Amino acid sequence: MLFLLLPGCAVSGQARLEAAHTSVDTIPADSLQSQSVPMAQPTRLSIADLGIDATVLPMPAGACPVLDPPTLADAYWVGCRSEPGTDSDGTVFVIGHAGAGTAAVFDTLPDIVAGSRVLIETDSGTLEYTVRSTALYEKFGEAQESPELRLRQPGRLVLVTCYLENGTTLSSKNFVAYAEITGALAR
């Protein structure tokens, strides 16, 4: 399934200089014990390294292929993709806004690095993902053609926001963090 990622940006003059393209090969999975957590819609996302703790709301499958989160404060699970769980059948996408001088849920996401832990809560339990790499894509063309972004892989999480640089308030790029499941704790 192909879709267009367009997390928008709130207005102001905050600048981002340059996103790091980072990657790691092996990260020990030691923070949560490994249990079976059935697929379910995500309800909360937290990234302690970045101070992100946010409600996750569903973005209906009908919103695909163009995705623009309706609020600044919440993250959105992309309903035309997989639900998180140890039995997930594909890649989970969570998107959110970055703001330029206006607070938004993923303002700090471009500061994430390989090795950062992302927790996703569902009614079935908590899933821990570890960031493996990050990338920048042009919203139009490059994002739709990226084999890595389009890859459907069980146990994979993709976080997406717009990328603000050089004092701009509009963005032609998406910042993407790729993570893999490294632990699970059932409810």
N, C-alpha and C positions, 0 to 999 in steps of 0.2 A: 504494500500500500504506500502510495506517495502522497505527501502532504507538504504544505508550505508553512514554515515556521515564521511567525511575525510578531513575537512578543513586542509590544509597543513600548514607548518610553514616555515617562511623565516629563513635563517641561521644567527647565531651569538651566543653569550654566555649569553644573558639575562636570568635571573632565575625568576621563580614564586615559592613562598614557598608553599602555600596551599590555595585552594579555600574554601570559606565559603559555607556551605550548609544552606541557609537561607529560611525562609518562613514567610508569614504573612496571617492572616485570613481576616481582613477587612481593606480596605483603601478607604477613601472617594474620590469619583470622582468629584473633584471640579475645575479642571484646564481648561477644555473645556466644552462648553455647548453641550448637547447631541442632535445631528442632524442625519439625515439619510445620509450616504455616500455610494453610490453604489460601489460594488467590482471593483477594477482596479489594474493594476500592480503597485507596489510601485516604486517610483522614487528617494526618499530621506529618510534617516534614521538619527535621531539625538537623542543623549542621553546626555543632558546637564551635568548631574552629572559626566560623564566620559570625557567630551570634544570631544565626537564623533559627527561629522556632515559629512555624507558620501552620495555619489551617490549610488543608488541601481540599479544594472543592472540585467536583467533576465538571469537565468541559465536555458537553454532549458530543457523541460521535457525529451528529449532524453538523457540528461546527467545522469539521474537517472538510476541505483541506486547508483553509485559511484560519489560522489560530491567533486570536488577539484576546488575551485575558480581560474580562470585564471589570476587574477591580485591581487596585495597586497593592493592597495589603495581603492578598491571599495568593497561594500557589494553586495551580490547576493541573489535575491529572487529565491527560488527553484520552478521552473515551474511545477513540477509534484505534487505540493501541492496547496492549496487554495490561492486566491488573498485576500488582506486585504479589508475590507469594513464592514459596519454594517450589511450587508446581506450576509456576508461570509458563505460559506457552510462547512468550516472546518478550520484546523490549518494552519497558515501562517508560513513558514520557511524562515529565512534570515540567510545566512552563510557568513563568512569572515575569512581571515587569521589573525593569530597573528604572530608577528615576534620576532626573537631572535636577537636583536641588529640592525635589519632592520625595519624601520617603516612599520606598517601594520594597516589596518582599525580597527581590533578588538584587538589591543594590550592591551587595558585597560578593555576589557569586563569581564575578571575574577574578576575585582574589583566591579562589580555591586552588589547591595544589594536589598533585598525585599523592595518595596516601590518606587524604582527608576522609573521614567517616561521615556517611549520610544515613540517618535513621528515618525510616518510613513506618508509620503506625497505620494499622488497619484494624477492623473489628476482629480479625483472626489472630493478630499478634504484631510483633515488631520485627522488621527486617533491617539488617545492617548491610549497607553497600559501601565499598571502598572505591574512591576515585582512582581510575587508572590513567586517564589522560584528559586533556582539554583541547579545544580547537576554536578557531574563528571561521565563520563562513559568511559570504555575501548572502543576504536574505533571498535575493532573486537569482536563480541559476545555480550557483555553487552549492547551496544547501540541498537543493532538490537532486543534484547529481552526485552527491558524496556517497560512495559505497559504505563508508563507516557509519554515517548518519542513518542510512536506509536499512542497515543490517538488522534482521529480526533474530534475536538471540535470547533464549530463556535465561533468566537470572541477571539481566542487564537493565540498568537505569540510565536514562539520558535526561539531564537537566538543561534547560534552555532559557536564555534571556537575551534582550537586545544588548548591544555593546556600544557604550557611549565613549567617544574619544575626542580629545582636543576641544573641550568646551561645547560640543554639539548637544542639541536637545533632540535631534532626530538621528536615527541610526540606520545605516544600510547593512549592518552586520549583526549576526547572532553569535553569542558566546555559548559554547556547548561544553558540558562536563560529562564524561563517560565513566560509569561506575559499574562494578560487578558485585553481586551478592556475596557476602563473606560471613554472614551469621543470621540466625533467626531464633526468636523466642516466642513460643505459642502463648496465647492467653489461656 
